C-alpha cells in the first residue's frame, strides 16, 4: 500500500475507486465502503482511501493501526490529507473537479448516506450524483450498517468502550479491539510473585477501556497466547503516573522486552483495585487467571 501523509501535494497516475471519510475505527460500517472499492480492483481500478489528518486527538485506532489494517485488507492507496486552510475552504465542486477527478483520476466513489465535504460541509452524496455524468465517475451510496437495530458508528463504539463492553465493541468493529506497543521494563513485581507480566504503554491518544482486568489474546509473531490484562496504574505497587497495559500470558514465560506486541481485548472481569499486600494481590491474580481460562474455555466448546 502506498501511504501519502503530511502533504496536500498528492496525485495518482492510475484510475481509482475511492471512498472518503474519517474511518476512525474501521468498523463494520466502514468495511462496507472499503469492500466496495476493493471489488472494483477486479475492473482494473486502484483502491484508494481518502481521509483527513486532524492532528492529535483521542481515537479508536492510532494512525499506524489504521494503516496496517487497510494494507492487510488490500487497499492500494491511503491519503491522510492535512486539514489545512486551503483544503478546509475549498468549495465542494472544486474539491471534486480539482482533487478527485484531476489529481486522483476517480472512476468510482463509494460514500455513506451521511457523508459531507467541502467548505461548510455543503457537499453531499447528492452533489456527487449530480456531478458524476459531467466528471465521468460512478457514485454508489452505501446505507449505514446496523447491529441490534441501531446504526453502527464510531460514537456508539466509543460509548460502549468507555463502559468496558468489549464483546459488543468487537461485534460493532468486526474485529477485536487491541493495543499495540513495545514491551517495556516494569517493576518486576509479577516475576517475584511467580506471575511474570509484559508491560506496554500505548500512545496517549489511544482510547482505552476502563481500568480493570480483561480476558485478552496476545499475538507474538505468528502465535497467539491467551491471558489476562490489567489496564490502570497498579495502585497496590504505586508510583505510576501514566496508565499502562500489563498482561499475564497463561502458557508462555519468555523474555519479550523490546518486542512490539498486539494485545486484543475480549471480556471484562473486574475494576482495578488496591490490595493491602502483595500476597493479597497474588491471590486475586490467581483467581483472575482461573476466570480468564474459564472465559476462553467456554467459548471454545
N, C-alpha and C positions, 0 to 999 in steps of 0.2 A: 504494500500500500504506500502511495506517495502522500506524505504529510506536508501541508503548506500552512505555516502558522507564523504569527508575528508580523505579517506584511499584508498590505492591500494590493500589492503588485503580484497578481496571480493570473494564470491562464492555462488552458489545456490546448493540445493540438488535435485531440480526438473528439468525436461526437460523444455526448454524455447523457446518462439518465441520472437525474438529480432529485434529492429530497432535501428540504430545508427545514430547520427548526432548532430548538435548544438542545434536544437529545440529552437531557441531563442524566437520566437514569438508564437510557436504552431499554426501557421497559417493554411490555408486550405490545403496547400501542405503537411505540417507535419501531418495533421489529416488523410490524405490518408494512410500514413505509420502507424500511431497509430491504425487506424481501421483494417489494415491488421493483425497486431499481436493480436488485441483483438478478431478477428474472430477465431484465432487458439486456443483460450481458449475452444472452443467447442470440440476440439480434445484432451483436457487434458493438453495442454501446458500452462505455466505461461507467461503472457505478460510482457516483460522487455524492458525498455528504457535505452540505454546506451549513456551517453553524457559526455563531459569533462568540468571540472571546470577550467576556465581560470582566476579566481580571479575577482577583482572588475573592471568593465568596464560598459559603458553606455549600457543599454539593454531595449528591449521592455517589457520583463517580468522579474521581480525580482525572485530569486530562489524560494521564498515561494509561489509566484503566480503561477509559473510553476508547482510546486509540487501539489498545490491544484487542478489545472485543471486536471492533469494526474490522480490523485486519484479519482476525480469525474467521469472521463471517464472510470475507471475500470482497470487501469494498476496495475499489481501486484508488480513489482519491478522498482525502479528508481535508477540507479547508476550514481552518479556525480563523475567521476574519476578525481583526481587531475592531471594536465598536467605536471608531473614531468619528470626528465631526463630519468629515467628507462622506462617510457612509451613512451616518445617522440622519443627515439632512438630505439624502438623495431621494428624489421623488420615486414612487413605486414603479411608474412606467420606465423611468430612466434606469432603474436597477435591473429591470427585465431586459431592456434592449442592450445596455452597455456591459452588464456583468454576465447575466445568464446566457444571452444569445451571442454577443460579440466575443467575449473572453472565454466562456466555458462551453460554447457550442452545444447548448442544450437541445435535445430532441424529444425528451420525455421528462415530465415532472410528476412526482408523487407528493401530495401535500394533504394535511389534515383539514378537517372542516373548520377548525379554529385558527388556522394559520393566517397571520398578518405580517406585513413587512412594509418597508419604505417609510418616508417621513410621516410622522404622526400615525404610523401604522395604518395608513389609508389603503394599502394593497391587501387583497384577499384572494382566495381561490377564484372568486368570480371575475376579478380583473385578469387573472391568468387565463381563464377560459375565454374571455373577450379578446385576448391578445394572441391566442395560440395559432389561429389561422394566419394572421399577419406575420408572426415571427417564426412560423414553421416548426412548432413543437406541439406535443400532445400533453394534456393535463389529465391526471387521474386524481380524483378527490376520494380520500380513504376515510371511511367512518371511524369514529372512536372505538377502540377495543373496550369491552366491558367484562367485569368479573363480579359475580354475585349481584347482578342487576345494577351495578354502578360503574361509571366510566373509570378507566384506569388513567391516572395522571401522576406526575411527579409530586404534586401537592398531597395527594392521597397517600402515596408511598411514604413521604416524609412523616406524615402524621402517624402512620402505623409503626414506622421505625422508632419514633420518639416514645412509643408505648411498649416497645420490645416485642411486638407481634411478628416474630421472624417468619413463621410459617406463611402468614398472609403476605408479608413483604415479598417473600420468594415467589409466591404464586403470581403476584402482580408484576414482578420483574421478569419472570420466566427463567430465572437462574438464581443461584444462592448469593445473597448479599455477602460481600467479602471485604477483607482488609489485606492489602499487600504492603510489606515493609521488610526492612533489613532486621535480622536477629541481632539484638543488642545485649551487652552485658548488663545484668541486673544485680541484685544484692546477693545472689547465690543462696538465698534462704530456702528455696524449693529443693535444691540439691541436698542441703543439710537435713531436710525433713524426709529425704528419700523420695521426693516427688519433683524431679528436675523439670523446669519450665523454660519456654522460649519467650523472650520479651521483645515487643515491637512498639514503635510509636508512629502511627500513620500521620500523613500530612495534616496540618492544622485545619485545613478547610474540609477535610473528610468528615461527613456526618457519621456518628456512631450511635448504636443503640444505647439505652440507659445503662448505667453502671450495674454490673451484676455478672452472674455466671451463666454461660450458654453452652449448649452442645455444638461442637464445631468439627469441621474436617479441614485438614491442612495438606496442601499439595506440596510435595518435595520432589522436584524433577517430575518423573512420570508416575510417582507413587502417591497415594492418598492415605492419610492416617487419621483415624477418629480421635477425638479428645474433648476436653472441656476448656473453655476460655473465660478468664475474668477480665472485664473492662472496668477500669477505675484507677484509684490512687493508692491501693494497697494500704489501707488505714491501720491494719494491725502492725505493719512494719514501720510506716510513717516515712516522711521525708520526700514524698513525691509531690511535685508541683504541676506536673503535666499528665493528663490522662494517658494511660498506657493499655496495651493489649498483652495479656500474659496467658500462655497456653500450655497445658499439660497433655502430652500425647500418650495414649493408652499403651501402645505397643512399640515404642521407639525411645531409645536413650542414646542420642548421637550428638556429637559436637556440631552445632549448626550455626555458630557465631559467624556473622558476616554474610551469611546467605540471605537472599531475598525470597520470602515465602508468602503464599496466599492462604489466609485463614477464612473459611466460609462458615456462616452462622445459620443454624437450623432450628434451635429451640431455646427458650429462656427457662431457667430453673428458679433463680432467686436473686434478690438485690445484693449488692456488695455490702458487707458489714465489717465492723471492727470486732476482733475477738480478744479475750482477756489474756491469752497466752499463745505462744507458737504451738503448743501441744493441742490446744483447742482448735486452732486454725488447721492443723494437720488432720484432726478427727473430722472436721467439716469437709475438707477437701476430699478425704477418702469417701465420704458419703456422696459428694458431688460426682466423683468418678463412677461410683456404683450407679448413680442416677443416669449419667451420660451413657454408660454401657447399655443400660436398660432402654434408654431412649432410642438408640440406634438399633438395638436388637429387636425391638418391637416393630420397627419399620422395615426390617429385612425379612421378617416372617410373613 
